[in-house]
């Protein structure tokens, strides 16, 4: 899929701002430590502009600070990492977005790649891999950890969902009606119905229940956590 590209870090900028988003404070602390290691090794400064414990806080922080870097968890209350990533592209397109997740489902990792994440790393791995990848990501590269590269190779070719279709899928899984989805996304009910039909076709599902099963199987949602 060509997911890894890592240019040499020659960026003349030596100071960067960052937003950290994870609903576990211990993970945010570990990420801070990893960033400190990078700063010391590379002679750069990364200032934490804000920390967020849920997706809505993360979106607000991105809109307010428009940081150089955002490190996001996938599974957060109120809005997941994929939704935050899409909002980051809307409000702060220059921000380099790194996803740090414990979900090891090929479908979910492929979705994150399709959504344009600049880096994707596994919480089960040592933060050293993330630390090594930060400089090339800040320089404009794209890096996926080896564990997830292997998963992606197993996924194979598949018909991709558009960003809007992913949003509709998440809202259908959350139990929203077409009217509620239309109000949430600011589109017509007819447009929602068209996106919903396309999602059903691409996923091979025939009902909302089958979409939930698909989302669970592909790691798009966690059991019992909704979206």
Z-matrix of the N, CA and C atoms (Angstrom, degrees):
N
C 1 1.467
C 2 1.525 1 112.55
N 3 1.303 2 116.13 1 -4.81
C 4 1.447 3 118.87 2 -179.34
C 5 1.504 4 113.07 3 65.09
N 6 1.340 5 117.42 4 39.70
C 7 1.462 6 119.43 5 -172.86
C 8 1.521 7 112.84 6 -81.92
N 9 1.333 8 118.26 7 -20.32
C 10 1.456 9 119.55 8 -176.88
C 11 1.516 10 111.51 9 -106.52
N 12 1.312 11 116.05 10 123.87
C 13 1.456 12 122.70 11 172.52
C 14 1.511 13 106.45 12 -146.45
N 15 1.316 14 116.90 13 122.65
C 16 1.462 15 119.56 14 -171.79
C 17 1.520 16 110.89 15 -134.09
N 18 1.349 17 118.25 16 89.75
C 19 1.455 18 120.96 17 177.80
C 20 1.522 19 111.00 18 -67.61
N 21 1.317 20 115.66 19 157.41
C 22 1.463 21 119.81 20 176.61
C 23 1.518 22 109.08 21 -64.88
N 24 1.316 23 116.24 22 139.73
C 25 1.463 24 120.93 23 -176.81
C 26 1.528 25 109.40 24 -77.88
N 27 1.334 26 116.36 25 97.07
C 28 1.462 27 121.28 26 179.17
C 29 1.522 28 111.13 27 -121.10
N 30 1.321 29 116.11 28 13.56
C 31 1.459 30 121.16 29 -177.33
C 32 1.525 31 110.12 30 -59.03
N 33 1.341 32 116.55 31 126.61
C 34 1.459 33 120.38 32 179.77
C 35 1.520 34 112.01 33 -70.91
N 36 1.328 35 116.83 34 -18.86
C 37 1.460 36 120.11 35 176.76
C 38 1.518 37 108.96 36 -70.36
N 39 1.320 38 117.31 37 130.85
C 40 1.461 39 120.93 38 -178.01
C 41 1.516 40 112.34 39 -115.68
N 42 1.330 41 117.85 40 -5.84
C 43 1.458 42 120.85 41 178.30
C 44 1.532 43 109.22 42 -122.58
N 45 1.334 44 114.75 43 132.68
C 46 1.455 45 120.68 44 -177.40
C 47 1.529 46 109.43 45 -133.15
N 48 1.331 47 115.20 46 152.86
C 49 1.467 48 120.16 47 174.19
C 50 1.524 49 108.03 48 -109.11
N 51 1.335 50 116.17 49 153.38
C 52 1.464 51 119.89 50 -176.67
C 53 1.521 52 111.04 51 -144.60
N 54 1.325 53 115.10 52 151.61
C 55 1.468 54 123.57 53 171.13
C 56 1.515 55 107.32 54 -119.93
N 57 1.336 56 116.68 55 130.98
C 58 1.463 57 122.40 56 177.87
C 59 1.520 58 108.67 57 -110.56
N 60 1.323 59 117.42 58 130.98
C 61 1.462 60 120.68 59 -178.60
C 62 1.524 61 110.27 60 -133.87
N 63 1.318 62 114.84 61 114.53
C 64 1.469 63 121.91 62 175.64
C 65 1.517 64 106.64 63 -160.71
N 66 1.332 65 117.31 64 141.80
C 67 1.455 66 118.76 65 -176.99
C 68 1.526 67 112.67 66 -81.12
N 69 1.337 68 118.63 67 2.66
C 70 1.459 69 122.39 68 175.64
C 71 1.528 70 109.86 69 -115.18
N 72 1.321 71 116.49 70 119.42
C 73 1.462 72 120.38 71 -177.05
C 74 1.525 73 112.19 72 -62.37
N 75 1.349 74 117.31 73 -31.43
C 76 1.462 75 119.95 74 -179.74
C 77 1.534 76 111.28 75 -65.50
N 78 1.336 77 117.20 76 -32.99
C 79 1.461 78 120.65 77 176.74
C 80 1.519 79 110.05 78 -70.65
N 81 1.329 80 117.04 79 -41.66
C 82 1.462 81 119.40 80 178.57
C 83 1.528 82 110.39 81 -62.34
N 84 1.330 83 116.45 82 -36.46
C 85 1.460 84 120.60 83 177.69
C 86 1.526 85 110.70 84 -64.97
N 87 1.337 86 117.06 85 -41.57
C 88 1.460 87 121.17 86 178.67
C 89 1.528 88 110.97 87 -65.10
N 90 1.321 89 116.65 88 -38.11
C 91 1.457 90 120.31 89 178.45
C 92 1.529 91 111.06 90 -66.33
N 93 1.322 92 115.74 91 -39.60
C 94 1.471 93 119.17 92 175.95
C 95 1.528 94 110.49 93 -59.22
N 96 1.332 95 116.13 94 -43.31
C 97 1.463 96 120.46 95 -179.95
C 98 1.530 97 110.59 96 -63.11
N 99 1.344 98 116.78 97 -40.98
C 100 1.465 99 120.55 98 178.42
C 101 1.520 100 111.24 99 -63.29
N 102 1.338 101 116.28 100 -40.63
C 103 1.462 102 119.90 101 178.60
C 104 1.527 103 110.88 102 -65.94
N 105 1.325 104 117.01 103 -37.35
C 106 1.471 105 120.38 104 177.60
C 107 1.528 106 110.86 105 -61.70
N 108 1.339 107 116.36 106 -38.81
C 109 1.465 108 120.40 107 178.67
C 110 1.529 109 110.96 108 -63.62
N 111 1.318 110 115.79 109 -42.33
C 112 1.463 111 120.04 110 179.28
C 113 1.522 112 110.54 111 -63.26
N 114 1.322 113 115.78 112 -45.00
C 115 1.467 114 120.34 113 -179.47
C 116 1.524 115 111.21 114 -58.77
N 117 1.318 116 115.89 115 -44.96
C 118 1.455 117 119.85 116 -178.59
C 119 1.526 118 111.14 117 -65.91
N 120 1.337 119 116.86 118 -40.83
C 121 1.465 120 120.71 119 -176.88
C 122 1.527 121 112.26 120 -74.43
N 123 1.325 122 117.21 121 -34.01
C 124 1.456 123 120.91 122 -173.91
C 125 1.525 124 114.03 123 -100.62
N 126 1.324 125 116.98 124 -6.95
C 127 1.465 126 119.77 125 -179.00
C 128 1.514 127 112.39 126 67.96
N 129 1.343 128 116.41 127 36.20
C 130 1.460 129 120.94 128 177.76
C 131 1.524 130 109.65 129 -120.85
N 132 1.311 131 115.29 130 171.78
C 133 1.465 132 120.95 131 178.16
C 134 1.522 133 108.95 132 -123.48
N 135 1.333 134 116.34 133 128.30
C 136 1.458 135 121.29 134 174.91
C 137 1.524 136 107.68 135 -119.69
N 138 1.311 137 115.89 136 110.08
C 139 1.461 138 121.47 137 179.98
C 140 1.526 139 109.91 138 -93.62
N 141 1.343 140 116.41 139 129.02
C 142 1.463 141 120.77 140 178.96
C 143 1.527 142 108.37 141 -80.20
N 144 1.329 143 115.99 142 107.73
C 145 1.464 144 120.93 143 -179.02
C 146 1.521 145 111.45 144 -74.26
N 147 1.341 146 116.48 145 -33.20
C 148 1.465 147 120.14 146 -179.10
C 149 1.519 148 109.80 147 -166.68
N 150 1.343 149 115.22 148 154.64
C 151 1.453 150 122.41 149 170.97
C 152 1.520 151 107.69 150 -119.07
N 153 1.331 152 115.77 151 146.22
C 154 1.468 153 120.25 152 -178.71
C 155 1.521 154 109.37 153 -132.10
N 156 1.334 155 115.68 154 141.25
C 157 1.461 156 121.17 155 -179.27
C 158 1.524 157 112.10 156 -104.24
N 159 1.341 158 117.36 157 -1.75
C 160 1.467 159 120.57 158 175.83
C 161 1.520 160 109.27 159 -152.99
N 162 1.325 161 115.28 160 170.38
C 163 1.446 162 119.81 161 -173.90
C 164 1.513 163 114.52 162 -65.17
N 165 1.332 164 117.52 163 -38.17
C 166 1.461 165 119.70 164 -179.92
C 167 1.525 166 111.15 165 -65.98
N 168 1.331 167 116.83 166 -39.70
C 169 1.464 168 120.17 167 175.90
C 170 1.525 169 110.75 168 -62.91
N 171 1.326 170 116.09 169 -37.98
C 172 1.465 171 120.63 170 179.83
C 173 1.523 172 111.05 171 -64.31
N 174 1.344 173 116.34 172 -44.81
C 175 1.463 174 120.04 173 179.00
C 176 1.524 175 110.51 174 -62.00
N 177 1.338 176 116.53 175 -43.72
C 178 1.467 177 120.36 176 179.42
C 179 1.530 178 110.80 177 -61.70
N 180 1.338 179 116.66 178 -41.58
C 181 1.471 180 120.55 179 179.98
C 182 1.517 181 111.27 180 -65.14
N 183 1.332 182 116.81 181 -39.63
C 184 1.462 183 120.32 182 178.80
C 185 1.526 184 111.09 183 -65.69
N 186 1.315 185 116.69 184 -40.97
C 187 1.462 186 120.21 185 178.61
C 188 1.522 187 111.30 186 -65.32
N 189 1.323 188 115.91 187 -39.23
C 190 1.469 189 119.84 188 -176.97
C 191 1.523 190 112.60 189 -74.78
N 192 1.330 191 117.01 190 -45.93
C 193 1.468 192 120.28 191 -170.48
C 194 1.528 193 114.01 192 -99.03
N 195 1.325 194 118.52 193 -23.77
C 196 1.465 195 122.11 194 -176.73
C 197 1.530 196 110.50 195 44.00
N 198 1.327 197 116.63 196 62.15
C 199 1.467 198 121.47 197 -171.83
C 200 1.537 199 112.48 198 -73.70
N 201 1.328 200 115.00 199 166.04
C 202 1.460 201 120.25 200 174.46
C 203 1.523 202 110.88 201 -71.94
N 204 1.340 203 115.39 202 -29.64
C 205 1.460 204 121.12 203 -173.53
C 206 1.525 205 110.59 204 -139.45
N 207 1.331 206 116.11 205 140.36
C 208 1.464 207 121.46 206 171.91
C 209 1.519 208 107.93 207 -132.99
N 210 1.332 209 116.20 208 130.58
C 211 1.460 210 121.13 209 176.25
C 212 1.524 211 106.96 210 -115.04
N 213 1.329 212 116.66 211 119.28
C 214 1.462 213 122.03 212 -170.34
C 215 1.520 214 112.06 213 -123.69
N 216 1.330 215 115.13 214 143.55
C 217 1.458 216 120.79 215 168.08
C 218 1.531 217 107.71 216 -82.61
N 219 1.327 218 117.28 217 154.85
C 220 1.465 219 120.29 218 176.62
C 221 1.518 220 111.16 219 -78.15
N 222 1.332 221 117.14 220 -48.38
C 223 1.466 222 121.62 221 -174.56
C 224 1.513 223 110.76 222 -97.72
N 225 1.334 224 116.66 223 97.64
C 226 1.461 225 122.56 224 177.35
C 227 1.517 226 109.03 225 -129.59
N 228 1.331 227 117.27 226 153.23
C 229 1.465 228 119.59 227 176.21
C 230 1.524 229 111.36 228 -60.99
N 231 1.326 230 115.96 229 149.58
C 232 1.469 231 125.53 230 172.00
C 233 1.526 232 114.07 231 75.53
N 234 1.315 233 118.81 232 -42.33
C 235 1.473 234 120.98 233 177.24
C 236 1.521 235 107.83 234 -156.60
N 237 1.326 236 116.29 235 130.17
C 238 1.449 237 120.32 236 -178.06
C 239 1.516 238 112.67 237 -81.62
N 240 1.327 239 115.92 238 174.74
C 241 1.451 240 121.16 239 -176.79
C 242 1.517 241 113.58 240 -60.21
N 243 1.337 242 117.41 241 -36.15
C 244 1.460 243 119.70 242 179.57
C 245 1.521 244 110.86 243 -64.27
N 246 1.331 245 116.63 244 -44.06
C 247 1.466 246 120.46 245 178.35
C 248 1.523 247 111.08 246 -64.20
N 249 1.328 248 116.98 247 -41.32
C 250 1.470 249 120.40 248 178.43
C 251 1.524 250 110.19 249 -64.35
N 252 1.330 251 116.60 250 -40.68
C 253 1.458 252 120.92 251 177.98
C 254 1.524 253 111.10 252 -58.74
N 255 1.319 254 116.89 253 -46.37
C 256 1.460 255 120.42 254 179.81
C 257 1.529 256 111.26 255 -63.05
N 258 1.337 257 116.75 256 -39.02
C 259 1.463 258 120.29 257 177.30
C 260 1.527 259 110.99 258 -68.54
N 261 1.335 260 116.74 259 -34.67
C 262 1.469 261 120.48 260 177.30
C 263 1.524 262 110.02 261 -62.02
N 264 1.311 263 116.59 262 -41.46
C 265 1.460 264 120.16 263 179.21
C 266 1.529 265 110.97 264 -64.85
N 267 1.319 266 115.90 265 -27.56
C 268 1.467 267 120.10 266 -179.94
C 269 1.525 268 111.74 267 -79.36
N 270 1.338 269 116.43 268 -45.97
C 271 1.457 270 121.05 269 -172.07
C 272 1.524 271 114.48 270 -96.35
N 273 1.308 272 116.37 271 -23.94
C 274 1.466 273 119.52 272 -177.59
C 275 1.530 274 109.33 273 -145.42
N 276 1.322 275 117.59 274 69.29
C 277 1.469 276 121.37 275 -171.93
C 278 1.514 277 115.02 276 -61.74
N 279 1.332 278 118.72 277 -20.82
C 280 1.461 279 120.97 278 -179.45
C 281 1.534 280 112.56 279 -84.50
N 282 1.307 281 117.00 280 -10.29
C 283 1.468 282 120.70 281 -179.35
C 284 1.530 283 110.69 282 -67.80
N 285 1.334 284 116.06 283 131.05
C 286 1.459 285 120.93 284 173.18
C 287 1.530 286 107.39 285 -82.48
N 288 1.326 287 116.27 286 123.62
C 289 1.464 288 120.68 287 -174.23
C 290 1.522 289 110.53 288 -109.81
N 291 1.330 290 114.93 289 122.89
C 292 1.457 291 121.91 290 177.55
C 293 1.522 292 108.91 291 -112.99
N 294 1.324 293 116.27 292 130.52
C 295 1.459 294 121.70 293 176.79
C 296 1.524 295 108.22 294 -101.71
N 297 1.327 296 115.33 295 130.09
C 298 1.457 297 123.14 296 -178.80
C 299 1.520 298 105.94 297 -122.17
N 300 1.343 299 117.97 298 110.48
C 301 1.458 300 119.22 299 -169.24
C 302 1.527 301 113.48 300 -139.08
N 303 1.318 302 115.02 301 154.70
C 304 1.458 303 120.86 302 174.80
C 305 1.521 304 112.06 303 -98.11
N 306 1.332 305 117.56 304 -4.23
C 307 1.462 306 121.89 305 179.37
C 308 1.521 307 109.16 306 -77.90
N 309 1.321 308 116.44 307 127.37
C 310 1.459 309 120.67 308 -178.89
C 311 1.525 310 110.09 309 -119.76
N 312 1.321 311 116.08 310 54.79
C 313 1.467 312 122.68 311 177.24
C 314 1.521 313 108.16 312 -110.23
N 315 1.338 314 115.65 313 126.77
C 316 1.458 315 119.82 314 -176.47
C 317 1.512 316 113.41 315 -57.10
N 318 1.343 317 117.03 316 -38.07
C 319 1.454 318 120.15 317 -179.73
C 320 1.515 319 112.13 318 -62.28
N 321 1.333 320 116.34 319 -41.66
C 322 1.464 321 119.66 320 -179.85
C 323 1.517 322 111.40 321 -68.08
N 324 1.333 323 117.35 322 -42.08
C 325 1.462 324 120.11 323 -179.80
C 326 1.525 325 109.73 324 -64.23
N 327 1.335 326 116.51 325 -41.01
C 328 1.463 327 120.01 326 177.94
C 329 1.527 328 110.44 327 -62.58
N 330 1.333 329 116.79 328 -38.32
C 331 1.462 330 120.44 329 177.84
C 332 1.527 331 110.83 330 -61.71
N 333 1.335 332 116.93 331 -41.84
C 334 1.459 333 121.11 332 179.76
C 335 1.526 334 111.31 333 -65.36
N 336 1.341 335 115.61 334 -38.59
C 337 1.470 336 119.67 335 175.91
C 338 1.518 337 109.48 336 -63.18
N 339 1.343 338 116.41 337 -46.75
C 340 1.462 339 120.80 338 179.75
C 341 1.523 340 111.77 339 -60.46
N 342 1.334 341 116.64 340 -32.42
C 343 1.464 342 121.49 341 -177.80
C 344 1.523 343 112.38 342 -77.63
N 345 1.325 344 116.88 343 -9.02
C 346 1.458 345 120.02 344 174.37
C 347 1.515 346 116.07 345 93.29
N 348 1.337 347 118.05 346 24.47
C 349 1.472 348 119.55 347 176.13
C 350 1.526 349 109.67 348 -61.33
N 351 1.325 350 116.72 349 139.92
C 352 1.464 351 121.20 350 179.88
C 353 1.524 352 111.61 351 -81.08
N 354 1.313 353 116.87 352 -23.83
C 355 1.453 354 121.35 353 177.67
C 356 1.520 355 110.03 354 -152.51
N 357 1.333 356 117.39 355 142.84
C 358 1.458 357 121.59 356 178.69
C 359 1.522 358 107.82 357 -136.61
N 360 1.339 359 116.42 358 122.10
C 361 1.461 360 121.12 359 -174.67
C 362 1.521 361 111.20 360 -134.91
N 363 1.337 362 115.46 361 154.14
C 364 1.455 363 121.97 362 -175.36
C 365 1.530 364 110.62 363 -97.95
N 366 1.339 365 116.21 364 134.47
C 367 1.455 366 120.71 365 178.21
C 368 1.526 367 112.25 366 -65.81
N 369 1.337 368 117.12 367 -20.90
C 370 1.461 369 120.19 368 -179.69
C 371 1.522 370 112.07 369 -75.11
N 372 1.335 371 116.94 370 -17.08
C 373 1.456 372 120.95 371 -179.28
C 374 1.516 373 110.94 372 -89.00
N 375 1.310 374 115.83 373 163.81
C 376 1.457 375 121.23 374 175.54
C 377 1.528 376 109.44 375 -66.68
N 378 1.330 377 116.87 376 144.24
C 379 1.463 378 119.43 377 -179.85
C 380 1.526 379 112.26 378 -68.02
N 381 1.337 380 116.83 379 -7.60
C 382 1.457 381 120.05 380 178.52
C 383 1.518 382 112.36 381 -60.77
N 384 1.345 383 117.51 382 -35.60
C 385 1.460 384 120.16 383 179.12
C 386 1.522 385 110.35 384 -65.73
N 387 1.326 386 116.07 385 -39.81
C 388 1.455 387 119.84 386 175.83
C 389 1.522 388 110.71 387 -64.39
N 390 1.332 389 116.60 388 -43.75
C 391 1.464 390 120.87 389 -179.20
C 392 1.524 391 111.03 390 -60.74
N 393 1.333 392 117.16 391 -41.80
C 394 1.467 393 120.92 392 179.42
C 395 1.520 394 112.10 393 -64.87
N 396 1.332 395 116.08 394 -31.54
C 397 1.465 396 120.23 395 -174.92
C 398 1.525 397 113.39 396 -85.93
N 399 1.321 398 118.03 397 -17.55
C 400 1.460 399 119.82 398 -175.33
C 401 1.533 400 113.83 399 -59.48
N 402 1.330 401 119.19 400 -46.83
C 403 1.472 402 118.21 401 -179.57
C 404 1.529 403 113.49 402 -57.81
N 405 1.353 404 119.48 403 -49.19
C 406 1.464 405 117.07 404 178.53
C 407 1.521 406 113.58 405 -64.86
N 408 1.337 407 118.03 406 -30.86
C 409 1.463 408 119.78 407 176.96
C 410 1.527 409 109.96 408 -66.59
N 411 1.325 410 116.83 409 -44.11
C 412 1.462 411 120.38 410 178.25
C 413 1.526 412 111.15 411 -62.63
N 414 1.341 413 116.14 412 -26.88
C 415 1.463 414 120.63 413 179.46
C 416 1.526 415 112.40 414 -84.65
N 417 1.340 416 116.93 415 -0.30
C 418 1.458 417 119.79 416 176.90
C 419 1.508 418 115.37 417 109.98
N 420 1.334 419 117.37 418 6.15
C 421 1.457 420 120.64 419 179.55
C 422 1.513 421 112.36 420 -84.95
N 423 1.307 422 115.15 421 177.80
C 424 1.461 423 122.12 422 179.28
C 425 1.519 424 107.51 423 -135.24
N 426 1.340 425 117.01 424 126.02
C 427 1.461 426 120.59 425 -173.52
C 428 1.524 427 110.46 426 -134.36
N 429 1.319 428 115.58 427 130.96
C 430 1.458 429 122.84 428 173.40
C 431 1.514 430 107.35 429 -120.14
N 432 1.336 431 117.41 430 133.21
C 433 1.457 432 120.13 431 -176.98
C 434 1.527 433 110.74 432 -61.87
N 435 1.325 434 115.97 433 155.44
C 436 1.457 435 121.14 434 -174.03
C 437 1.521 436 112.25 435 -60.18
N 438 1.334 437 116.82 436 -37.05
C 439 1.468 438 120.16 437 179.59
C 440 1.527 439 110.76 438 -57.74
N 441 1.340 440 116.20 439 -42.11
C 442 1.455 441 120.14 440 -178.11
C 443 1.530 442 111.87 441 -79.10
N 444 1.326 443 117.75 442 -29.30
C 445 1.464 444 119.99 443 174.48
C 446 1.526 445 109.45 444 -59.59
N 447 1.330 446 116.12 445 -42.37
C 448 1.463 447 120.71 446 177.89
C 449 1.526 448 110.97 447 -61.80
N 450 1.342 449 116.70 448 -42.34
C 451 1.468 450 120.39 449 177.24
C 452 1.523 451 111.37 450 -61.14
N 453 1.334 452 116.04 451 -43.19
C 454 1.461 453 120.41 452 -178.99
C 455 1.520 454 111.46 453 -62.27
N 456 1.321 455 116.74 454 -36.24
C 457 1.462 456 120.37 455 178.96
C 458 1.524 457 111.15 456 -65.32
N 459 1.330 458 116.30 457 -25.67
C 460 1.463 459 120.76 458 -179.67
C 461 1.528 460 112.49 459 -85.50
N 462 1.343 461 116.74 460 -18.47
C 463 1.459 462 120.57 461 -178.00
C 464 1.521 463 111.11 462 -70.10
N 465 1.334 464 116.14 463 -41.67
C 466 1.455 465 120.19 464 -179.28
C 467 1.523 466 111.68 465 76.71
N 468 1.314 467 115.61 466 -174.42
C 469 1.460 468 121.00 467 -179.05
C 470 1.522 469 110.28 468 -73.97
N 471 1.326 470 116.87 469 141.19
C 472 1.448 471 121.26 470 177.95
C 473 1.512 472 108.57 471 -153.92
N 474 1.306 473 116.13 472 157.31
C 475 1.453 474 120.31 473 179.38
C 476 1.518 475 108.53 474 -76.89
N 477 1.319 476 116.60 475 124.55
C 478 1.453 477 121.05 476 -172.68
C 479 1.518 478 111.97 477 -83.71
N 480 1.331 479 115.06 478 144.20
C 481 1.459 480 121.02 479 171.64
C 482 1.515 481 108.86 480 -83.51
N 483 1.327 482 116.82 481 143.60
C 484 1.458 483 120.45 482 173.57
C 485 1.530 484 109.08 483 -75.54
N 486 1.331 485 116.37 484 167.92
C 487 1.469 486 120.04 485 178.47
C 488 1.533 487 110.69 486 -57.72
N 489 1.331 488 116.55 487 -43.76
C 490 1.462 489 120.21 488 -179.27
C 491 1.523 490 110.45 489 -65.43
N 492 1.322 491 117.29 490 -39.11
C 493 1.464 492 120.56 491 178.48
C 494 1.520 493 111.18 492 -64.37
N 495 1.333 494 117.43 493 -36.37
C 496 1.474 495 120.03 494 176.37
C 497 1.520 496 110.80 495 -63.83
N 498 1.344 497 116.13 496 -40.83
C 499 1.461 498 119.63 497 178.20
C 500 1.522 499 110.74 498 -63.17
N 501 1.325 500 116.66 499 -44.15
C 502 1.459 501 120.74 500 179.00
C 503 1.522 502 110.31 501 -63.28
N 504 1.334 503 117.34 502 -43.15
C 505 1.464 504 120.97 503 178.31
C 506 1.527 505 110.48 504 -57.11
N 507 1.324 506 117.07 505 -48.61
C 508 1.466 507 120.16 506 -178.65
C 509 1.523 508 111.74 507 -61.15
N 510 1.327 509 117.16 508 -38.55
C 511 1.464 510 120.41 509 -179.04
C 512 1.527 511 111.46 510 -73.76
N 513 1.333 512 117.33 511 -34.92
C 514 1.472 513 120.16 512 174.85
C 515 1.520 514 109.61 513 -63.42
N 516 1.335 515 116.35 514 -45.10
C 517 1.465 516 121.17 515 178.91
C 518 1.522 517 110.83 516 -61.37
N 519 1.343 518 116.57 517 -31.92
C 520 1.464 519 121.12 518 178.90
C 521 1.521 520 112.28 519 -76.42
N 522 1.345 521 116.92 520 -2.84
C 523 1.456 522 120.33 521 176.88
C 524 1.511 523 114.99 522 89.66
N 525 1.327 524 117.57 523 14.05
C 526 1.464 525 120.34 524 -179.12
C 527 1.521 526 111.03 525 -77.94
N 528 1.326 527 116.09 526 144.99
C 529 1.463 528 121.14 527 175.26
C 530 1.526 529 108.78 528 -79.66
N 531 1.334 530 116.11 529 167.05
C 532 1.469 531 119.31 530 177.95
C 533 1.525 532 111.45 531 -58.82
N 534 1.339 533 116.59 532 -38.80
C 535 1.463 534 120.26 533 179.40
C 536 1.535 535 110.52 534 -64.10
N 537 1.326 536 116.53 535 -43.64
C 538 1.469 537 120.12 536 179.43
C 539 1.523 538 111.38 537 -65.65
N 540 1.337 539 116.33 538 -38.83
C 541 1.467 540 120.19 539 178.01
C 542 1.528 541 109.72 540 -63.81
N 543 1.328 542 116.16 541 -42.80
C 544 1.462 543 120.82 542 179.49
C 545 1.530 544 110.80 543 -59.79
N 546 1.327 545 116.72 544 -43.45
C 547 1.468 546 120.67 545 179.72
C 548 1.517 547 111.11 546 -66.75
N 549 1.322 548 117.29 547 -39.60
C 550 1.462 549 121.46 548 -179.42
C 551 1.528 550 111.54 549 -65.40
N 552 1.330 551 116.35 550 -42.60
C 553 1.467 552 120.65 551 -174.87
C 554 1.524 553 113.45 552 -92.92
N 555 1.325 554 116.36 553 -8.06
C 556 1.459 555 119.49 554 179.35
C 557 1.517 556 113.39 555 70.98
N 558 1.323 557 116.52 556 35.63
C 559 1.459 558 121.90 557 178.27
C 560 1.523 559 108.90 558 -127.96
N 561 1.329 560 116.49 559 173.11
C 562 1.460 561 119.64 560 -177.90
C 563 1.527 562 111.21 561 -80.00
N 564 1.324 563 115.47 562 158.27
C 565 1.464 564 120.76 563 177.02
C 566 1.528 565 109.70 564 -61.53
N 567 1.326 566 116.81 565 -37.18
C 568 1.462 567 120.90 566 179.38
C 569 1.531 568 110.65 567 -62.39
N 570 1.337 569 116.46 568 -40.12
C 571 1.467 570 120.48 569 178.40
C 572 1.523 571 110.34 570 -67.07
N 573 1.329 572 116.81 571 -40.12
C 574 1.468 573 120.52 572 176.80
C 575 1.519 574 109.95 573 -59.22
N 576 1.332 575 115.86 574 -45.53
C 577 1.461 576 120.23 575 -178.80
C 578 1.532 577 110.89 576 -61.23
N 579 1.331 578 116.70 577 -37.90
C 580 1.464 579 120.47 578 178.59
C 581 1.532 580 110.80 579 -66.00
N 582 1.356 581 116.44 580 -44.64
C 583 1.462 582 120.05 581 178.34
C 584 1.524 583 110.71 582 -64.16
N 585 1.328 584 116.03 583 -39.86
C 586 1.468 585 120.45 584 -178.78
C 587 1.529 586 110.43 585 -64.01
N 588 1.317 587 116.71 586 -41.94
C 589 1.463 588 120.94 587 178.07
C 590 1.525 589 110.75 588 -62.22
N 591 1.336 590 115.75 589 -40.59
C 592 1.468 591 120.09 590 179.40
C 593 1.522 592 111.00 591 -65.72
N 594 1.345 593 116.60 592 -41.03
C 595 1.466 594 120.76 593 178.65
C 596 1.525 595 110.37 594 -61.89
N 597 1.323 596 116.82 595 -44.40
C 598 1.464 597 121.11 596 178.90
C 599 1.528 598 110.50 597 -59.31
N 600 1.323 599 115.49 598 -42.56
C 601 1.460 600 120.08 599 -178.76
C 602 1.524 601 111.53 600 -65.67
N 603 1.340 602 116.68 601 -45.71
C 604 1.461 603 120.93 602 -175.99
C 605 1.528 604 112.53 603 -70.14
N 606 1.329 605 116.50 604 -32.00
C 607 1.469 606 119.86 605 -177.91
C 608 1.522 607 112.70 606 -90.71
N 609 1.330 608 116.36 607 -12.81
C 610 1.458 609 119.67 608 -177.72
C 611 1.512 610 113.16 609 77.87
N 612 1.333 611 116.74 610 12.52
C 613 1.469 612 121.14 611 179.23
C 614 1.529 613 109.63 612 -87.70
N 615 1.332 614 115.93 613 157.58
C 616 1.462 615 120.97 614 -179.57
C 617 1.523 616 112.67 615 -123.54
N 618 1.329 617 117.34 616 1.09
C 619 1.463 618 120.99 617 -179.25
C 620 1.518 619 108.76 618 -159.69
N 621 1.348 620 115.40 619 168.72
C 622 1.463 621 119.96 620 177.19
C 623 1.527 622 110.65 621 -61.59
N 624 1.344 623 116.43 622 -37.18
C 625 1.468 624 119.80 623 179.39
C 626 1.527 625 110.96 624 -62.79
N 627 1.337 626 116.71 625 -39.97
C 628 1.458 627 120.04 626 178.66
C 629 1.529 628 111.12 627 -70.02
N 630 1.336 629 116.64 628 -30.67
C 631 1.462 630 119.55 629 175.22
C 632 1.525 631 110.88 630 -65.73
N 633 1.334 632 116.39 631 -40.27
C 634 1.464 633 120.32 632 176.53
C 635 1.523 634 109.85 633 -61.22
N 636 1.333 635 116.41 634 -44.80
C 637 1.465 636 120.82 635 178.79
C 638 1.523 637 110.48 636 -60.91
N 639 1.339 638 116.50 637 -41.35
C 640 1.464 639 121.18 638 178.87
C 641 1.532 640 109.95 639 -62.91
N 642 1.332 641 116.13 640 -46.41
C 643 1.462 642 120.53 641 -177.80
C 644 1.526 643 111.20 642 -63.02
N 645 1.334 644 116.89 643 -39.23
C 646 1.465 645 120.68 644 177.02
C 647 1.526 646 111.17 645 -65.93
N 648 1.326 647 115.72 646 -44.62
C 649 1.470 648 120.53 647 -178.30
C 650 1.522 649 111.64 648 -63.36
N 651 1.324 650 116.17 649 -38.36
C 652 1.461 651 120.36 650 -177.13
C 653 1.521 652 112.81 651 -87.69
N 654 1.336 653 117.84 652 0.86
C 655 1.455 654 120.22 653 178.54
C 656 1.511 655 113.87 654 77.12
N 657 1.334 656 117.28 655 18.08
C 658 1.463 657 120.93 656 -179.73
C 659 1.521 658 111.15 657 -76.21
N 660 1.324 659 117.32 658 -23.93
C 661 1.459 660 122.48 659 173.00
C 662 1.525 661 107.50 660 -138.19
N 663 1.321 662 115.85 661 159.42
C 664 1.460 663 121.18 662 176.61
C 665 1.518 664 108.85 663 -98.49
N 666 1.327 665 119.21 664 143.48
C 667 1.465 666 121.44 665 179.43
C 668 1.526 667 111.71 666 -53.28
N 669 1.326 668 116.72 667 126.19
C 670 1.457 669 121.07 668 177.03
C 671 1.501 670 114.84 669 82.75
N 672 1.368 671 118.54 670 -1.00
C 673 1.456 672 120.72 671 -174.78
C 674 1.510 673 113.46 672 -109.50
N 675 1.350 674 117.60 673 1.04
C 676 1.455 675 118.20 674 -176.08
C 677 1.509 676 109.69 675 61.28
N 678 1.354 677 118.35 676 -142.00
C 679 1.447 678 121.00 677 178.02
C 680 1.500 679 110.24 678 -82.94
